[in-house]
Every structure is written in C-alpha cells, then in structure tokens.
Amino acid sequence: MKRREFLGGGIAALGVAALPWKAWAEMARHPLAGQTLPAWKKGVFRIATLYTGGSEATFLTFPDGTTALIDCGDIGATGVPHLPDAKRRPGEWTARWVLADNPNGKKVDYFVLTHYHSDHAGNGKYSAGRSKRGSYALSGIGEAMEVLDFGTMIDRSWPQMEDPSSTTDGFSAGIVAHLREVYAEAIKRGTKVERFRLEKGSDQIRLLHGGWKGFGFAPLCARGCVLRRDGSILDIGEAVGVPRSQFTENALSTAMVFSLGNFRYYNGGDFSWHVKTPAGAFADIEDFLAPECPEVDVANANHHGHHSMTDALVKALRARVVVTGVWHQEHMNRPTMRRLAKATWPCLYAPGLFPEKRRQKDAAEPWLKDVAPESFTGSHSVIDVAPDGKTYRLMMVSAADETRRILGAYDFETSRKQ
C-alpha cells in the first residue's frame, strides 16, 4: 500500500512539532468519522487498544499479517461500564474483536502476558465457569482460548513462574494456578510456551507471514530487570539493595517496543511502583527504565496511567499519543496526567474511558482539553501505521457495540527520534 492510498479519504497528516493545541477538535472532524473501521491491509501496522471495562488487552497486526495479543484479562466488577455489555465477560469480548479483525481468522501467532494480575491474565475467581474443552477457567486468556488458537505464548517467567515470586501481592498465587492450567491445555493443542527473553537483537517476536522491511521488536524489561542499550542486564533489585521478590507484581512486568520505519510504539504492562531502599529513600522503578527507552510516537501508559509515568520516563519516551486500557474511574489519574502534561510537545490522550465523574472532578485541569472526547463514553483506540512508517492514524472506535463505527480520527506524521 502506498502512502497516498493510506491517507486517502482523510486529511493531510499534521507535523506534531508544529501542531497547535486547538487542532485536536479540527482533526477529529475526519472524513472517516461515522464510517466502519476499514479492514487491515497488508503493509499496515495496526495497534488496537481494546476497552471492555474489566481488562487490559492490545491486539497487534504486523505489516505482513503476523498477529500478537498482549494481555487478556478479567478483573470482575469495576464500577465502570463493561462494554458492549455485561452479558459476556471481557475475555470473550476481546476474542470477538480479534476474530473480526484478524486476517488469519482464529489463529493468533503470539500471546504475550506482561505479568500475573487478573486484569491482564484472568483469574478463576472471575470466570464464566470451567471450560468443556479443557481443564481451565473461562476467564481472561482462558476464555479467549475457547475460540482462538495461539502459535506461541510468551510469559514473563515461564516455566519458573515464581522467578521472582512477588511476596507483596497476596493474590498472585491463584492467578499463576489459573495460568498453569491454561498453558497446560495450550501445550496439548500444540502451542509453544516460552519465557520472555531479555536480549539485544531478540527475534522472539518476529514476522512469520513473509516479513516486511523496516519492522522491528525490542524487549526492554522483565522480572525487575532492564535490558541496557549495550546489551547488559541491570538487576534493579541489586541496584536499590532490595530483593526483587519484595517488588510488587507490577514492577516485574515486561516492557517492549515495536517499530516500523521511524515509527515506535511502547507497551510496558503495569511497570510502575517505587521501592524504599535500605537507606530510607524511595526509588522509582520507572526511572531505571527511562535511560534505556527510545523516543516513541505512541505509548501505552504504564499501569493504566494510575500513579505511573515518572517525569524521567515521560521525557525519555516523548510520546505524541498516549493510549491505555482502563477499568476504573481513577485510571489516567490526575498526578499522572499532570506529569504527562509537563511535556513541551502536544500530546493527545486516548484512554478507553474518561467518564463524566472524572471530567467534572478535573474540569479546571488544562490537560483535559487534550483528552480525546471519543473516550468519554467508551472506545477502542486503533492506530494504523502507514507501510513506510512515516504517518499514522488514530481511530477512536465505538466500544458500545460491535459495529466498529469510527467516532473520530486523527492523522499524524511520525516524528524524528533521538
């Protein structure tokens, strides 16, 4: 697909460095608004951050048609609307999106689990019962497995899932038990299960359907360790003098970057938290990641934007679009938004939901004008990157039903990276 074809039917992409703050509303009046989300086309890198109201899930379609699902959870009732409705659980809604959007039908090449929390993995406590196809709970990734076939599952620590085992999270053991059942059934079906590898030049996630020039994958962190630019591994526990077993599960999350040409996308699970050192000081976990992060165009906010995204990490990433899966009124909370808004570059925030209660509470906050209004009632954030990586389009797709109706769209030029 040529760049002109990619931008066809839209408006010219705006260079972000010169983008006026008032341009968001103008950009949202895009010719695609009201239309159905186009089917994926070869050469496009699609990033779909899905809103269900009870989970985190991101479905990626790489330029050659290789696919990856990052997380697929179920946290139960959360106080925000479950969309399209509560008749199906989040894992099933996620699987239905994948089936509708996947060029390979029910075959998904990769599943990546960032860490062991219910909203990312599912849990037997929040389930639609037990599977008739195998011995596992119908929750999160287990429910998605009812209809999807995965080629490879990549877990933060498999097979030593207690490496490290967070002693500060009392509910992780049940989640790990749920996952062991899921993985055991997946292996029976021919799926490979692997440990997330921290290594420079990793090909653990690679293009499997013909390839595409300029596409790349780079791991950044996992299990409380960070991959340095020189290829060495930084153990954050050793650096702060606190065993990684005393970190929260969030701090043990994986983080990674995908690229196409000059375009970069960051996903860091829930990688956040601060740890008290033996000297009594507090060290922010994200600050150890910041020096090793490249600049990106789009970032999935760590920990749903809840008390995350330190100043150092925001400055390192320099994201122009921030997306995230939310399931609580206080996700993308005020302290996080204020840190993001310190940036000197225009940034559009596209969470899955930014409800009325939050808008009333934060009415005086200057950054509120930069929250995509399509988020107010619930939406999926779908980004299509042009085959040459020079432009990308954010489409806010209704989560209220399965019509895949575009509520608004924004075109960008990929920025230069340091």
C-alpha positions as CSV (number, residue, x, y, z in Angstrom):
1,M,0.0,0.0,0.0
2,K,1.3,3.4,-0.9
3,R,1.3,6.4,1.5
4,R,-1.1,8.3,-0.7
5,E,-3.5,5.3,-0.5
6,F,-3.1,5.1,3.2
7,L,-4.1,8.8,3.7
8,G,-6.8,8.6,1.1
9,G,-10.2,9.7,2.3
10,G,-8.6,11.6,5.2
11,I,-6.9,14.9,5.8
12,A,-3.3,15.7,5.5
13,A,-1.2,14.5,8.4
14,L,-0.1,17.2,10.7
15,G,3.5,17.5,11.8
16,V,3.4,17.1,15.5
17,A,6.2,19.6,16.3
18,A,4.1,22.4,14.8
19,L,0.7,21.2,15.9
20,P,-1.4,23.9,17.6
21,W,-3.2,22.8,20.8
22,K,-6.6,23.7,19.3
23,A,-6.1,21.4,16.4
24,W,-7.5,18.3,18.1
25,A,-11.1,19.2,17.6
26,E,-10.4,20.1,13.9
27,M,-8.6,16.8,13.4
28,A,-11.4,14.8,14.9
29,R,-13.7,16.1,12.2
30,H,-12.2,13.5,9.9
31,P,-14.0,12.1,6.8
32,L,-13.7,8.6,8.4
33,A,-15.9,9.7,11.4
34,G,-19.1,7.7,11.2
35,Q,-17.7,5.1,8.9
36,T,-16.9,1.5,9.7
37,L,-13.3,0.7,10.7
38,P,-11.5,-0.4,7.5
39,A,-10.2,-4.0,7.3
40,W,-6.5,-4.3,7.9
41,K,-4.4,-4.2,4.7
42,K,-1.1,-5.7,4.0
43,G,1.8,-3.3,4.9
44,V,-0.1,-1.6,7.7
45,F,0.9,-2.0,11.3
46,R,-2.3,-1.9,13.4
47,I,-2.4,-1.4,17.1
48,A,-5.8,-1.9,18.8
49,T,-6.0,-1.0,22.4
50,L,-9.3,-2.5,23.5
51,Y,-11.8,-1.3,26.1
52,T,-14.0,-3.8,27.9
53,G,-14.3,-2.1,31.3
54,G,-12.7,-5.1,33.1
55,S,-9.4,-5.9,31.4
56,E,-6.3,-4.8,29.6
57,A,-5.8,-6.2,26.0
58,T,-4.0,-5.0,22.9
59,F,-4.2,-6.7,19.6
60,L,-1.4,-6.1,17.1
61,T,-1.4,-6.9,13.4
62,F,2.1,-6.5,11.9
63,P,2.7,-5.4,8.3
64,D,2.9,-9.0,6.9
65,G,-0.2,-10.3,8.8
66,T,1.6,-11.7,11.8
67,T,-0.5,-11.1,14.9
68,A,0.0,-10.7,18.6
69,L,-2.3,-10.3,21.6
70,I,-0.7,-8.6,24.6
71,D,-2.6,-9.4,27.7
72,C,-6.2,-10.6,28.0
73,G,-7.6,-10.2,31.5
74,D,-10.8,-10.2,33.6
75,I,-10.9,-8.2,36.9
76,G,-14.7,-8.7,37.6
77,A,-16.9,-5.8,38.5
78,T,-15.0,-2.5,38.5
79,G,-17.5,0.4,38.8
80,V,-17.3,1.5,35.2
81,P,-19.4,0.1,32.3
82,H,-18.5,-3.2,30.8
83,L,-18.9,-2.7,27.1
84,P,-20.6,-3.6,24.8
85,D,-22.5,-5.0,27.9
86,A,-22.1,-7.4,30.8
87,K,-23.7,-10.4,29.1
88,R,-20.3,-11.5,28.1
89,R,-17.1,-11.4,30.1
90,P,-14.0,-9.3,29.0
91,G,-12.1,-12.3,27.6
92,E,-14.9,-13.2,25.2
93,W,-15.4,-9.6,24.1
94,T,-11.7,-9.5,23.4
95,A,-11.8,-12.7,21.4
96,R,-14.7,-11.5,19.4
97,W,-12.8,-8.4,18.4
98,V,-9.8,-10.5,17.4
99,L,-12.0,-12.8,15.2
100,A,-13.4,-9.8,13.4
101,D,-10.1,-8.0,12.9
102,N,-7.6,-10.9,12.4
103,P,-6.5,-11.6,8.8
104,N,-5.8,-15.2,9.9
105,G,-9.2,-16.0,11.4
106,K,-8.9,-17.7,14.8
107,K,-5.2,-18.3,14.5
108,V,-3.1,-15.8,16.6
109,D,0.6,-16.1,16.2
110,Y,1.6,-14.8,19.7
111,F,0.1,-14.1,23.1
112,V,2.3,-12.1,25.4
113,L,1.5,-11.9,29.1
114,T,3.1,-8.9,30.8
115,H,2.6,-10.0,34.4
116,Y,0.4,-12.0,36.8
117,H,-2.6,-9.8,37.6
118,S,-6.2,-10.6,36.9
119,D,-6.9,-7.7,34.7
120,H,-4.1,-8.9,32.4
121,A,-4.4,-12.7,32.7
122,G,-7.8,-13.6,34.2
123,N,-8.5,-15.4,37.4
124,G,-10.6,-18.4,38.4
125,K,-12.4,-16.0,40.9
126,Y,-13.8,-14.0,38.0
127,S,-15.0,-16.6,35.4
128,A,-17.9,-17.9,33.4
129,G,-17.2,-21.4,34.8
130,R,-14.9,-24.1,33.6
131,S,-14.1,-24.9,30.0
132,K,-15.6,-28.0,28.4
133,R,-12.6,-28.1,26.0
134,G,-10.0,-28.4,28.8
135,S,-9.3,-28.1,32.5
136,Y,-9.2,-24.3,32.9
137,A,-11.3,-21.4,34.0
138,L,-13.3,-19.3,31.5
139,S,-11.6,-16.1,32.5
140,G,-9.3,-13.7,30.6
141,I,-6.9,-15.6,28.3
142,G,-8.6,-18.8,29.3
143,E,-11.9,-17.5,27.9
144,A,-10.2,-16.3,24.7
145,M,-8.7,-19.8,24.2
146,E,-12.2,-21.1,23.7
147,V,-12.3,-19.6,20.2
148,L,-8.7,-18.6,19.4
149,D,-5.7,-20.8,18.6
150,F,-2.3,-19.4,19.6
151,G,1.0,-20.3,18.0
152,T,3.3,-19.2,20.8
153,M,2.5,-17.9,24.3
154,I,5.2,-15.8,25.9
155,D,5.0,-15.5,29.7
156,R,7.1,-13.1,31.9
157,S,8.8,-16.0,33.7
158,W,7.8,-19.4,32.3
159,P,8.5,-22.1,33.4
160,Q,9.8,-20.9,36.8
161,M,6.8,-18.6,37.3
162,E,7.9,-17.9,40.8
163,D,11.1,-16.3,39.4
164,P,10.7,-14.0,41.2
165,S,7.6,-14.5,43.2
166,S,6.2,-11.2,44.5
167,T,5.7,-11.6,48.2
168,T,3.9,-8.3,48.4
169,D,0.9,-9.4,46.2
170,G,-1.3,-11.8,48.1
171,F,-3.5,-12.7,45.2
172,S,-0.9,-13.7,42.6
173,A,-0.8,-17.4,43.5
174,G,-4.3,-18.0,42.3
175,I,-3.6,-16.3,39.0
176,V,-0.5,-18.3,38.5
177,A,-2.5,-21.5,39.1
178,H,-5.1,-20.3,36.6
179,L,-2.3,-19.7,34.0
180,R,-0.7,-23.1,34.6
181,E,-4.0,-24.7,33.7
182,V,-4.2,-22.5,30.6
183,Y,-0.7,-23.2,29.5
184,A,-1.0,-27.0,30.1
185,E,-4.1,-27.1,27.8
186,A,-2.3,-24.9,25.2
187,I,0.6,-27.2,25.1
188,K,-1.7,-30.1,24.5
189,R,-3.1,-28.3,21.5
190,G,0.4,-27.7,20.0
191,T,1.1,-24.2,21.3
192,K,4.7,-23.3,22.4
193,V,5.0,-21.6,25.8
194,E,8.1,-19.5,26.3
195,R,9.8,-17.3,28.8
196,F,10.0,-13.6,27.9
197,R,13.7,-13.1,26.8
198,L,15.7,-10.1,27.6
199,E,18.4,-10.0,25.0
200,K,19.6,-7.4,22.5
201,G,18.6,-8.2,18.9
202,S,15.9,-10.6,20.1
203,D,13.8,-12.3,17.5
204,Q,11.4,-13.9,20.0
205,I,8.6,-11.9,18.3
206,R,9.2,-11.9,14.5
207,L,7.3,-11.7,11.3
208,L,6.0,-15.1,10.3
209,H,4.0,-14.4,7.1
210,G,6.5,-13.1,4.6
211,G,8.2,-10.3,6.6
212,W,8.3,-6.5,5.9
213,K,11.2,-4.2,5.6
214,G,11.8,-1.8,8.5
215,F,9.8,-3.7,11.1
216,G,11.3,-4.4,14.5
217,F,10.8,-5.7,18.0
218,A,12.9,-4.9,21.1
219,P,12.4,-6.1,24.7
220,L,13.1,-3.6,27.4
221,C,12.5,-5.1,30.8
222,A,11.0,-8.1,32.6
223,R,11.1,-9.6,36.1
224,G,12.5,-6.4,37.7
225,C,15.5,-6.3,35.2
226,V,16.2,-3.9,32.5
227,L,18.0,-4.5,29.2
228,R,20.6,-1.8,28.7
229,R,21.4,-0.3,25.3
230,D,24.8,-2.1,25.4
231,G,23.1,-5.5,25.8
232,S,23.9,-5.9,29.5
233,I,21.2,-6.6,32.1
234,L,20.5,-4.2,35.0
235,D,19.0,-6.0,38.1
236,I,17.0,-3.2,39.7
237,G,16.9,-5.2,43.0
238,E,20.7,-5.2,43.2
239,A,20.8,-1.5,42.3
240,V,18.5,-0.4,45.1
241,G,19.5,-3.1,47.6
242,V,16.1,-4.7,47.8
243,P,15.4,-8.3,46.6
244,R,13.2,-8.4,43.6
245,S,10.9,-10.8,45.5
246,Q,9.9,-7.7,47.6
247,F,8.8,-5.8,44.5
248,T,5.1,-5.6,43.6
249,E,4.0,-7.7,40.7
250,N,3.6,-4.5,38.6
251,A,7.3,-3.8,39.0
252,L,8.0,-7.3,37.5
253,S,6.1,-6.5,34.3
254,T,7.6,-6.8,30.8
255,A,8.1,-3.8,28.6
256,M,8.8,-3.7,24.8
257,V,8.9,-1.5,21.7
258,F,7.7,-2.3,18.3
259,S,8.8,-0.2,15.3
260,L,8.1,0.3,11.6
261,G,10.5,2.6,9.8
262,N,10.8,5.7,12.1
263,F,7.6,4.9,14.0
264,R,7.9,3.5,17.5
265,Y,5.3,2.0,19.9
266,Y,5.9,1.3,23.6
267,N,4.0,-1.2,25.8
268,G,5.0,-1.6,29.4
269,G,2.3,-3.6,31.1
270,D,1.9,-2.2,34.6
271,F,5.7,-1.5,35.0
272,S,5.5,1.0,37.9
273,W,6.0,1.4,41.7
274,H,8.6,2.9,44.0
275,V,10.6,0.9,46.4
276,K,12.1,2.0,49.8
277,T,15.8,1.4,49.8
278,P,17.8,0.3,53.0
279,A,18.9,3.9,53.3
280,G,15.3,5.0,53.7
281,A,15.0,6.8,50.3
282,F,12.4,5.9,47.7
283,A,13.4,4.9,44.2
284,D,11.0,4.9,41.3
285,I,11.2,1.7,39.3
286,E,10.3,3.5,36.0
287,D,13.4,5.8,36.4
288,F,15.7,2.8,35.8
289,L,13.9,2.0,32.6
290,A,13.9,5.6,31.3
291,P,17.6,5.8,30.2
292,E,17.2,2.7,28.1
293,C,14.0,3.7,26.3
294,P,14.0,5.1,22.8
295,E,11.7,8.0,21.9
296,V,8.4,6.8,20.6
297,D,5.3,8.1,18.8
298,V,2.7,6.1,20.7
299,A,2.9,4.8,24.3
300,N,0.6,2.6,26.3
301,A,0.6,4.2,29.7
302,N,2.1,2.0,32.4
303,H,-0.4,0.7,35.0
304,H,-3.4,2.2,33.2
305,G,-2.0,5.7,33.9
306,H,-2.5,5.1,37.7
307,H,0.3,6.7,39.7
308,S,2.7,5.9,36.9
309,M,4.8,7.5,34.1
310,T,7.5,9.4,36.1
311,D,9.0,12.6,34.8
312,A,12.1,10.8,33.6
313,L,10.1,8.2,31.6
314,V,7.8,10.8,30.1
315,K,10.8,12.8,28.9
316,A,12.6,9.7,27.5
317,L,9.6,8.4,25.6
318,R,8.3,11.8,24.3
319,A,5.1,10.1,23.1
320,R,2.7,12.2,21.0
321,V,-0.2,9.8,21.6
322,V,-0.8,8.0,24.9
323,V,-3.3,5.1,25.0
324,T,-4.2,2.7,27.7
325,G,-6.8,0.1,28.8
326,V,-8.7,1.4,31.7
327,W,-11.2,-0.2,34.1
328,H,-11.5,2.3,36.9
329,Q,-12.6,5.9,37.4
330,E,-9.2,6.9,38.6
331,H,-7.1,5.4,35.8
332,M,-5.2,8.1,34.0
333,N,-5.4,9.9,37.3
334,R,-4.5,13.5,38.0
335,P,-0.9,13.1,39.1
336,T,-0.1,11.0,36.1
337,M,-1.8,13.4,33.7
338,R,0.0,16.4,35.2
339,R,3.3,14.7,34.6
340,L,2.4,13.9,31.1
341,A,1.2,17.5,30.5
342,K,4.6,18.9,31.7
343,A,5.9,18.0,28.2
344,T,6.6,20.8,25.8
345,W,5.2,18.9,22.9
346,P,1.5,18.5,22.0
347,C,0.2,15.1,23.2
348,L,-3.2,13.5,22.7
349,Y,-4.5,11.2,25.4
350,A,-6.8,8.4,24.1
351,P,-7.8,6.2,27.1
352,G,-10.6,3.7,26.7
353,L,-12.9,5.7,29.0
354,F,-12.8,9.1,30.6
355,P,-16.2,9.3,32.4
356,E,-18.3,12.2,33.4
357,K,-17.3,11.9,37.1
358,R,-13.7,12.4,36.1
359,R,-14.4,15.3,33.8
360,Q,-16.3,17.1,36.5
361,K,-13.6,16.5,39.0
362,D,-10.8,17.7,36.7
363,A,-12.7,20.4,34.9
364,A,-10.1,23.0,35.9
365,E,-7.2,21.0,34.7
366,P,-5.6,22.4,31.5
367,W,-4.8,19.0,30.1
368,L,-8.4,18.0,30.0
369,K,-8.7,19.6,26.5
370,D,-6.1,17.1,25.2
371,V,-8.2,14.0,26.2
372,A,-9.8,12.6,23.0
373,P,-13.6,13.3,23.6
374,E,-14.4,10.0,22.0
375,S,-13.1,8.4,25.2
376,F,-15.8,10.0,27.2
377,T,-18.4,7.2,26.6
378,G,-16.0,4.3,25.9
379,S,-14.0,3.5,22.8
380,H,-11.2,1.3,21.4
381,S,-8.1,3.2,20.3
382,V,-7.0,1.8,16.9
383,I,-3.8,3.1,15.3
384,D,-2.8,2.3,11.7
385,V,0.8,3.0,10.8
386,A,1.5,3.5,7.1
387,P,3.7,0.9,5.4
388,D,6.6,3.3,5.2
389,G,6.2,4.3,8.9
390,K,6.1,8.0,8.0
391,T,2.5,8.6,9.0
392,Y,0.0,7.1,11.4
393,R,-3.7,7.5,12.1
394,L,-5.5,7.1,15.4
395,M,-9.2,6.0,15.0
396,M,-11.4,6.0,18.1
397,V,-13.9,3.1,17.5
398,S,-17.1,2.7,19.5
399,A,-16.9,0.1,22.3
400,A,-20.7,0.3,22.9
401,D,-21.4,-2.3,20.2
402,E,-19.7,-4.4,17.6
403,T,-20.4,-2.2,14.6
404,R,-16.8,-1.0,14.6
405,R,-18.0,2.6,14.0
406,I,-15.3,5.2,13.9
407,L,-16.2,8.1,16.3
408,G,-13.3,10.3,15.3
409,A,-9.9,10.1,13.7
410,Y,-6.6,11.9,13.9
411,D,-3.7,11.9,11.4
412,F,-0.1,12.4,12.4
413,E,3.4,12.5,10.9
414,T,5.9,10.3,12.5
415,S,8.4,12.3,14.5
416,R,12.1,12.2,14.3
417,K,13.8,10.2,17.1
418,Q,16.8,10.9,19.2
